[in-house]
Amino acid sequence: MRQYPIEKYRNIGIIAHIDAGKTTTTERILFYTGISHKMGEIDLGTTIMDWMEQEKERGITITAAATTCFWTPLEAKNRERGNPNEVRINIIDTPGHIDFTAEVQRSLRVLDGAVVVFDGVAGVEPQSETVWRQADKFNVPRVCFINKMDRLGADFEKSLESIWQKLSPNAVALQLPIGKESTFEGVIDLLKMKALKFEGDFGEKVIEEEIPKDLLEKARAMRENLVEKIVAEDDELLEKYLARKEISIEELRNTLRKATCNYRLIPVFVGSALKNKGIQPLLDAICYYLPCPTDLPPVKGIDPKTGKEIERKADDNEPFSGLAFKIASDPYVGTLTYFRVYSGNLRRGVYLLNTTTQEKERIGRILRLHANQREEVEEIFAGDIVATIGLKNTSTGHTLSDPDHPIILEKIIFPEPVIGIRIEPKTKADQEKMSLALKRLAEEDPTFRVKGDPETGETIISGMGELHLEIIVDRMKREFKVEGNVGRPQVAYKETIKEFAEAEGKYIRQSGGRGQYGHVWLRIGPKKRGEGFEFINEIKGGIIPQEFIPAVEKGVKEAMDKGILAGYPMVDMSVTLYDGSFHEVDSSELAFKIAGSIALQQAAKKAKPVLLEPIMKLEVITSPDFFGDVISDLSARRGKIEDTKDRLNLKVIDAKIPLAEMFGYATSLRSLTEGRGTFTMEFDHYEEVPQNIAQEIIEGKRR
């Protein structure tokens, strides 16, 4: 039996730039909802959501942790557990560090809403923009929380302005802070026109008071602006407003909820998670304005039998469909598969079809998660986010569905790794354990890749940044007890072409008995950056039999993986197979695969091949005294300065810079700025390498 109606579900994520206060906000939410009885603090390593050793040591979130809590809005008369107004909130706390972007992307794919946390001093920061764009990609409705209002330099108006300018003009303030920095003491609720103060040892008592006189005018003006924005979303309310009729808070809330779910308005709240101020109204906002599963359009997918688009409603009576969004290794139970249920219900012991691999999987144990604590359940329903143990062939992005009503949901596309390092086991005993550990870690993390270098026999691991790979090596040591020697980081260069070209590939071998015969003509051309590889079959009239065409494509892909200039994989190009010939007896798949590979190599050499390198988006914060030195250092590293601005008494520099020039930058910046400069960096795009540097890379002088 379903305990909570689906209308009382909220599946939300907490997303933000690194250090904006996501985990502290989540810890306060868990405290006020009664899940934890003492508040976790990041500095003391006692948070519930950051439970990995590496997270506690570094004070950052690395993996997205899932948890379930319950909240009844403050206005409800009956606030006992299990009351009809109680809302079940499934929360995923995501990392802010861009090296763990996969965790954010896969979480946003399965969430219905998000709380975006901003630092009240810095406002919108680079990675706030990145996670915001990721949420845009998945059309996730969101509310904003401007945090850290107690910090020196906190400024609500400036932060709100930065949201309007950089993210969305549709943000509307529902609260106004009372005081700021050390005098911050509460918030004004603009809908109810009341001041809220937070009293008690942990700010658990919410006291409603009259608005302080000095803020009354400002609050009235802001409320007027807010009401105008809300009534513009509903014709009936607009008529009422223009006729100067009374509009109830309930009507305003309902209209704002619809506008938030349709991503037309974004409510903004304010507070200080560390000082326990403003979290309960934020919980109310999650219940009032973020969508339940039925508020959103039905999930769409492909019917694997017909290839047509079909949809599933968020309803227990629909056929079962769910998306696996995360795989995690657990030292006690093995592999945990997290999945979101979109439709139908499921009891343990049932078989589901993995429509991505076409294999059946038995659902043994079903777990509801509270960070790293778990509770076993017998049955789950549409809207649930749960984990199961022991699935053999299911990985991130795979769809699980009712075997009689299969559906393939849209996959999650992850960015390619930009940095690699060589790794080797320290001892002979570590060798086998290392390959097993790397395999398990690669299953968990779609942005982490492992490959062998065929020339040297070494293992190369690739990821999204130095910190990402450092954590992987650390986890290998702690969780799998494997020691490894690690080489210097290397940039993941790519190769592509700039012109169109054609070439012939012939593979003919005659020995005693049956020979080999494969013959193809290929035309290749460049594509826009990021568009990937496309294989076009233009063979007509059976000049090459249909069964040999996949072999040609395979040969082309293998040649592209090896590269032409310096052994880096080729990207962003189209390959058209338009002519060729075959031999009745001697032709084989192998011969056509080799012919395809030869033709691609010949054509690529004629098509002006070039090297591409990852370009990073960089933000450096320094004091004005060192501004000139930092700028000239960035220019020496081939950086392009895009913008410089002031933030309080600091200078902020935005730049684009090649990743190859950024190794060891943390140390350089510290010595340039007497240890006071900080920077954040994330992948932006691939760009052509200048000719002189490309030549050094090809000759092997640069690695």
N, C-alpha and C positions, 0 to 999 in steps of 0.2 A: 504493500500500500504506500502511495506517495504521502509523505508527511507534510510537505510544503507545496501549495499550489504553484504552478510555474510562474504566475504573475508576481510571486514573492521572491523570485530568484534574481540576483544581480551577479553577473560574471564580470569582474572588473580587474584591471591591471593598474599598477602604480608605476608610472614611467617618468623619467627626468634625466637631466644632465648629472654627471657624477657629483656627489657631495651636495645635492640640493636638499637632501633630507628625506629621501624615499623610505629608507628602512626605518628611520625614527618615526615617521608618520605611520607606517604600518604597525610598528610596535605599540604606538599609542592606540591605534584602532583596536588591536587585539586586547589591550588592557581594558578599554572602556566597554568592549563587547563581552568581557568576562572570559575570554579564551585563556588569557594569562593573568596571574594574580600578582605579578610584580613586573615593573617596566624594565625591558631590556635596554641596555645602553651600548652603543657601538664602541665607545672608548674603553669600556670594561670587557668587551667581548661577550656580553651576556644576552645578545639579541636572539629571538626565536627564529627569525627568518634567515639570518646569516649563520647557519649552523656548521658549515664546513670549516675545518681548521684554518685553511688559507684565507677564508673570509674574515674570521675573527682576528687573525694576525694583521691583515692589511687594512681592516676596517672598510672593506668594499664588498659589494654584492657580486658574485661570480655566476651563480646559477639562479634561474628563476625558481623561487620556492612557492608552492601552492598551499593555501590554507582556507578553512571555512569558518565563518563566524556569523553571529546573529545580532540584529539591531532593530529596536522599535523606536520610531521617531519620538523626539522629546515631547511633542504635543500630546501624544496618545495618553489617555487617562490610565489605562491598564498597561503597565510595562513589565509584567511578569513573563518568565520564559514560556513560550508556547502560545502567547496571546495572538488573536487574529491579525494584528497589525505587524507582527514580527516578520522581518525580511531576512532571508538567508543570503549572505554575501560570500561568494567564492572569490578569493583574492589571489592574484599572482604578483609578487614583488619582483620586479625585473632589474637587471644590472644597469648602471648608468655608463659604465666604461665601454667605449666603442669597440674594444677588442672582443666583447661578448655580445656583439650585435645580433647573433643568431638567437640568443635567448629572448631578446626583445621581439624580434620578428615572429618567432614561432608562437610567442605568447599572444601578441596582438592578433594573430590569425584566428585564434579561437575565443577571443574575448568579445563581449557585447558592448563594453564601455571602458573608459579609462579615466584615472585621476592623474593629471599632469602637475607635477610639483615644481615650483620655481623658487630660486633663492631670492629673498626680498632685497638683497643688496645688488646682486648681479643681473636680475631680471632674466631675459631670454639669453641663454648661452649656446655655443655651437651645437652641442649634442642635444640640447632641448629641441633645436630645429630639426635635427636628424630624426629623433624619436617621433616628433610631431608629423614629419613627412611620412614616416613608416605607418603611423596611425591613419593618415590621410589615404594611404594606399589601400588599406583594408576597410576604409569608411567607418572608423570606430568613433562613436559619439563620445564626447569627453567633457569633464569639468576641470577647472584650473584651481590650484591651491597655491597662493603666494605665501611661502613659508619664511621662517627666520626673521619675523618682524621685530624681534628683540635685539637683533644684531646691530652693531655700530654701522651706520650708513644705510640702514634699511629704508626703502622709499616705495610706498605702495603705488603712488601716481606714476613714478618712473617705470616701475615693473609692468604696470598695466599698459602704459604707452608702448613699451617694447613688445608686448604681446600683440597689440594692434598693428604695430609697424611690421614686425617680422613674421608673425604667424597667421593672424586672422583679425579682420576688422569686426567680426561678429561676436567678439568677447564682450560680455556685459557683467559689470560688478554687482553682486548681490549683497556685498558687505563693505563696510568702511572701517579701518582700524581706529581704535581709540588710543591715541598716543603712538609714539614709535621709539625704537631703540630701547633704552632702559626704562622709558615711561610707558611702554606698550602694556595695556592692562585689559583689553577686551575688544569686542567688535560690535558694530551696529548692524542689525538685521534690517536691510532697506525695505523688504516687503512688509514686515510687521512694524517697522519704525520703532524698534526697541533696542536698548543697549544690552549686550550679553556679557556678564562677567563670570570668570571661572574660579571658584573658591574650593577650599578643602586642601588636604596635603597633596593631592594629585590632580587638582583642577576638576574633580569629578562632579562638583555641584555647579549647575549652570543657573545663574541668577539673572532674571529679567529686570531691567531698571529703565527709567526714563533716559532719553538721550541727553548727554551733557549740553548745556546751552551754547557753548562755543562751537559745537559741531552741528547744531540743529539746521542752520541755513544750508550748509553744504549737503547734509543728508537729504533734505527736502529736494534740492536741485538734482541730486543723483537719483533719487527715487523717481522723480518726474521723467528723467531720461530713460530709466530702466522700464517704467510702465509703457512709455511710448514704443520702445523696441519690442516689448512683448505683445502689445495689442496689434501692432502692425502684422503679426503672424496669423491673425484670426479676424475674418470680416465682421462677425457678430460682435466681438469684443470692441473692435474699432468703432463700430456704430455707437455702441454704449458709451465709449470714451468720448467721442465727439459730441454726444448728446449730454455730456457732463453727468452721466449716471454713475452710481456707486458700483465699483467692480470688486468682487470679493477676492481675498487672498487665494482661496481655493481655485477660482477661475484663472487667476494669473499663473498659479503653479501648474495647472493642467496644460495651459497653452505653452508655457515655458518648457514643460516636459516634452510635448510633441515637437517643439522647435529644436530642442537639444537632441532628441532621437533622430530627427531628420538632418542633423548637423547644420541647422540654420542659425542657432545661437549657442554660445558657449558660456555657461555661468562661471563667474570668478569669485573665489572665497579667499579668506586671509587668516593668518594665525601664526603660532609658533609651536611646532610639535615638541621641541625640547622643553619649552616652559609650560606645556600642557594647556595651551590656549587655542580654541578654535577647532578642535578635532570633532567634538560631538555635532556641531552644526554641519561639518563636512560629511559625517555619517548620514545625517538627515538628508543632505543633498544627494548622496548616492542613492538613497531610497526614493526620493522625490523625482529626480531628474534623469538619472541614467536608466537605460532601457532594460526590460526583462526580455527573455528570449523571444516571446511572442510579439514584442513591439517592432522587431526587425523583420525585413523581408525573408521568406523561406530560403534555405540554403540551396544553391544550384549545383548540379553535378552532371556527369555524362553517364548515360546508360551504356555499359560496355558491350551489350548485345547489339544495339542498334546504332550507337554513336550519337544519338540525339540528346539534346539537353533536357534534363528532368529536374524536378525540385522536391524537397522534403520540408514539410512544415514542422515547427517546434511543437510536436504533439505526441503524447504517449501511444496513440493508436496507429500512428504511421509506421511503416517498416523501419527497422533499426538502421541508423547510420551514425558513424562517429569518425573523428579524425585523430590519429595518433600524432601528437605534437612534440613529444619529448621522450627520449630514452635515457634512463639513468642506471648506473651500476650501483648495486647495494651490497655491502660486504656480507649481510646476513641472508638476504633472500634471492640474490642474483639480479636479473634484469627487471627493472620496473618500466612499464610503458604507460605514460600519461596519455589519456585521451579525453576529448570533449564529445559528449553525446548530443547530436543535433536533433535526432528524431527517434521515436519508439522507446521501448524499455527492454531491459536485459536482466536475466537471472544468472547467477553463477552456474558453471557446468555446461553452458550452451556453446555450440559451435558457431563462429562467425566466419564470413568469407573476407579475406584481405583482397579487395578487388584490384589493388595495384599489382600484386604478385600472383593473383588467382589461386592462392593456397588457403586452406581452411585452418583456423586457429581456435583452440578451445580456451574459453575464459574460465580459469580456475578460481583464483581468489580476487575479489574486488575490494580495493582499499580507498577510503576517503582520507585525504591527507591534511595534516596540520604541521606544515614545514617538514621536519623529519620524524614526527610521530604519526602513527596511522591507526585507523579504525576499520575493521572489516565490515562489509555490508553484503546483504544477500541479493539485493535488487537495486538497479539504478534506472533513472528516467531521463527524458528529454531535458536538456539544460544542465545536466550534471557534469562536473569535471572530476575525474577519478583516475586511479592507476590500477593496473593489473600486473600479475607476476607471471613470468615464464613463457611469454609469446616468443616463438622460435624465429619467425621470418618477417616480423613487422618492424619497420623503422620510421623515422620522422617523416611526416607528410603522407603516410599510407592511410588509405580509407578502410575502415572495418564496416561491413554491412550485412544485412540479412541475406543468407545465401540464395533465397528465392526471389529477392528484389534487389539485385546488385546496383550500386551507384558508385561512381568515382568522383570524389570531391576535388576541388581545385588544390593542386599541390602548393607547398611553400617553396619559393625560390630564394636560395641563399646566395650572398656575395661570394666571389672567388677569393681564396687566400692570397695575401700580398707579400708574405715573408716566409722564408724557409730556413731550417737549420739541419745540419747533419747530426745524426745521433748514433752512437754505437754502445753495445752493452759493455759494462766494466769487466765482467768475468764471463767465462764460458757458460757457467750456470745461469747467468742472467739472460743468455741469448734467447732461449725458448720463451721464458717468462716475459721478455720485452715485446716480442711479436704479439703475444696474447694480450698484453696490457694495451699496446697501441691499437690493436683491433677493437678492443672494448671501448676505448676512449673515442675512436673514430666513429663507432656506432652511435655514441651519445651525442657527439658534436658535429653537425653537418658542415661547419666551416673549418674543421680540422682534417687535413689529408695526410696520408702516409704513402710514400712510394719508394721503390728501390731504384738506385741509380745503376742502370745496367753496365755502365763502363767501369765504375769503381766498386760495385757491389755494396755500397753504403746505403743506409736508410735515411731518407730525407723526410722530415715532418714539416708541414706548412700550416700557417694560421693567419689570423687577422692582425697580429702585432706581437711585439717582443713580450709584453705581459701575458698575452694569451699562451704563448709557447712556454714561458717560464712556469705558469700554473700547471700546464700539461705535464711538464717534466717533474714538477713537485708532486703532483697527484700520483704519477707513476711510482715515485719513490715511497710515498706514504701508504697509498691504498693497495698497490700491487707488489710492494717490497722489491722494486727493480732499480738498480743504480745504472745511470747512463753517462757516458762522456759526450758533451755537447760541443758542436763546432760553432764558428761565428755565424751570426745571422746573415742570410742572403736574400736579396730582393727577388720576388717572383716576376721576372721579366716575361713579356709575351712577344710574339712576332706576328706581323700581318703583311698585307701587300697593298700597293698604292695604285696599281694599274690592272687592266684586263689582259689576259694572255691565254694562249691555247697550246696544248702539247699532246704528243702521242705517247702511249705507253705500250710496249710490246714485250711479252714474256714468252719466248719459244725455247723449249728444251727437247732435244731429240736424243734418246739413248736407246739401247736395245729394248724392244717392246713398246708399250704405250708412252707417248711423249706428253709434253705440257704445252698448251697454247692459250694465250689470253691477249686480247688486243683492244685497246680503248683510245678514244679521243676525248680530252676534257677541256672545258673552257672555265677559267676561274676569274673572279672579280671581287673588288673590295666591297665591304658593307660598312654602314655607320658604326661608330664606336659603341660597343655594348650590344650589338644586334646578334652576335654569335655566328654559328655555322649553319649553312643551308645546303642541302644536296638536292639537285634537280635532275630528274630523269627525263631526257628528251628522246629516248630510243623509240623509233617507230618501225613497224613492220618486222619485228623480231630479228633485227641484225645481230643483237645480242639476246639470247634467251633470258626470260624474266628471272629464272632462278639464279643467274650469275650477278644480277644487279646489286643485291645486298653485299656480295663479296667485294664488288668494286668500291662501294661506300665504306666498307670496313678498311680496305687498303688505304683509301684516302685519309680516313680518320687517323690511322696508325702513323702515316707519313706526317700528318699535321702535328701529332703529339711530339714527334721527334724534332720538328722545326727544320729550318733551312740554313739560317745564319749562324746561330750559336747554340742550337739544341734546345731552345725554349718553345713551348707549344704555340701553334698558330691559332689566331682567333679572327672573328669578324670578317668572314669571306664566304662567297657562294661558289659552289663547284657544280658545273653542269656536265653530265655525261651525254654527249650528243651523237657519237659515232663509234664504230669499232667493227670487229668481225670475230667469228668463232669457228672452231673445227669440230665436225660431228663427233670424232672419237677422242681427240686429245684435249679438248677444253675441259677445265675443272674450276671449282670455286677458288682453289689455291692460286691457279694461274691468273685468274681475273683479279684476285686481291693484290697480287704482286704487280700486275700491269697497272692497276689503279694507283698504287703507291709510286711507281716509276713516273707515271704521267703527272701526278701532282708535283713531285719534286722538280721535274723539268719545267712545268708551267710556272711554278712559284719563283724559280730563278729568273725568269723573264719578266715577272710582274712587279719589279721594284720592291723586293722585300725590305721591311724596316723593323727595328726593335721598338717595343713599347715599354714604358715604365710606369709604376703606380705613382700618382701625384696625390699628396695628402693635403687636407684642409687643416690649417694650423691656427691656433689662437695663443698668443703669448701675452702674459700680464706681467708688467715690470714697473718699477718706480721711474719717474721722469729722468732721474739722474743717469740711468743706464740706457735710456731710450735709443740714443744714437748708436751706441755699441751693438745693441741687439739687432737694430735695423741693418747695420753694415755686415754683421755676422750672417744674417739671413740672406742678404744679397750674395755674399761669397758662397753660400750653399745653393745657388741657383734658385732662390726663393723669389716669388713675385708678390710684393706687398699690395694688398687689395684695399685695405682700409685701416686707419688708425683713429682711435677715439679715447676720450677720457672717461674713467669710471672712478668716482670719488677722487682720491689723490693719486690714482694710478693711471698708467697708459696701457691701452689694449691694442694689440697689433693682430690684424687678420691677414693671413698669407696663404698662398698655394706653393707647395715645395715638394721636390722629388723625395720619395722615401729613402732612396739610396744615400742621400746627403744627411739623413737624420739619425744615423746610428751614433750613440754616445752624446746626443744633443742635451740630455738632462744634465750631464756633468758640465758641458760647456756653458750652458745657461747659468748654472749655479756659480761657476767661477766668474762669469761676466757681471753678474748682478749681486755679488756677495751673498749668494744663497737665498735671495729674496724673490727671484723670478719664478713663475710657474708657467706650464704650457699644457694644452690638450691638443690631440691630433687625431684625425680620422681619415679613412680612405675617401677620395673624391672621384677620381676617374683615371683612365690610362691615357698616356700622351706619348708622342714620338720622342725617342731619345736623340739629343743633338749628335750630329755625324761624328765629331771627334771622340765623344764618349762611347758611342756605339762601336766604333772601331776598336777601342780598348777592351770592351766587353767581349767582342767577337774573338779577339786575339787572346783572351783569357787573362789579361793583366788586371782587370777589375773583377771581383766576385761579389 
